[in-house]
């Protein structure tokens, strides 16, 4: 009996130790994860290869003010504003072709009609927009939904805001609850796009949930990001770094 009691006491101590180690490791990993998240708009880095399809543009990585893609083309999809002089109706050639394929698949497979609302946006346009939002809502609020000049993905020519008649052509979180929005979320990666600002990663992206905001990164990267439930920061700063192709 004494041996059994000693054995049980020893096992209890072992389980307690394992439990304490597990908690310690979890807390350590959590702190390391938090430490990986830089303070927004601090220690900002200007990216060296803004033309990369996987260029990371966020609140800590910015584009050169004079960067403008050299291969912008007019989108051949349903447009919210059909004016050819509207810069928002343009994307880089490969992204524009991929978007057309995505829109056609949505219609052919499900009968969903998508609308392209806002694509390329120049640095100067972002200056105007951001300043307007700051005047209306203040800096803190504006930073949750609008990028500061040089920090907007739209300047890459690889980003498009899409919508549908089911949300009256608006850019709203409700789009993510529509049949069209759900289909886009589940299928965009097939065409090289990702939902750039998902609902459960707001603290890391620094932006509110935007189910309408698609970023072209190519099918390989998009599929990896979708399957592993990553954000672009994860992919560029961790996956690509491990493959030694940080800025391809």
ABEGO torsion letter per residue (X at the ends): XAAAAAAAAAAAAAAAAAAAAAAAAAAAAAAAAAAABBBBGBGBBBBABAABAABBBBAABBBBAABBBAABBBBBBBBABABAABAAABBBAAAAAAAAAAAAAAAAAAGBBBBBABBBBBAAAAAAAAAAAAAAAEAAAAAAABBBBGABAAAAGABBBBBBAAAGGBBBAAAAABAAAAAAAAAAAAAGBBBABBAAAAAAAGBBBBAABBBBAEAAAAAAAAAAGBBAAAAAAAAAAAAGBABX
